[in-house]
Amino acid sequence: MARESIPLPRIPRERMDDVLRAVQQYLLDEGFFLTDYKGETVYKKGTGTAQAMQFVKVEQQGERLMLEAWLRAGMGKAYIGKEMALQGALGAIPKKILRDRVEKLQWVVSLVLSGNGPDGAADPLAGAFAQPKVPEAPKKEEPRVEPVKEAPKAASAAAANFCAECGAKLKPGAKFCTQCGAKV
């Protein structure tokens, strides 16, 4: 197995439930779901259609949590090839995305253990995963414009040159974005 093992710092028993809850909340907020993978309970993200599936296993070992993270190619539960660690050139973009998520998980654990929540909140996780609220602009009375039924070909051709997910420039005829892996 080519999994990346990430030990987390010692966690006092009285904080373990808080840390486990925070880890679970972060993974669920990131779009992972609990599933059975070869007899192990793991968090999984993706189906393998646009990019490799991401896996994270969280295991309590006494006063420590051990994270294991890996990628796997395939579709649904039909896996292709072997598990991929988070290092190496093959699948570099999805590996980087999962490495960043693991680093953020480590930050979440340190946040819970330090007791220093964002903005001095009493609950260290209050607002840690929430998207910032952007105030609404004042509503102006705009002149009524009839909707366009079909986008001008020049505008749609220009939009097709950029990824709708990350805004990266696309190569002509690309089916996937080379920057983020999104289907075009």
Secondary structure, DSSP 8 states (H G I E B T S, - for coil): ---EEEE-----HHHHHHHHHHHHHHHHHTT-EEEEETTEEEEEE--SSSS-EEEEEEEEETTEEEEEEEEEEEETTEEEEEEE-S-SSTTHHHHHHHHHHHHHHHHHHHHHHHT--GGG-SSTTTTSSS------------------SS--HHHHHHHTTB-TTT--B--TT-SB-TTT--B-
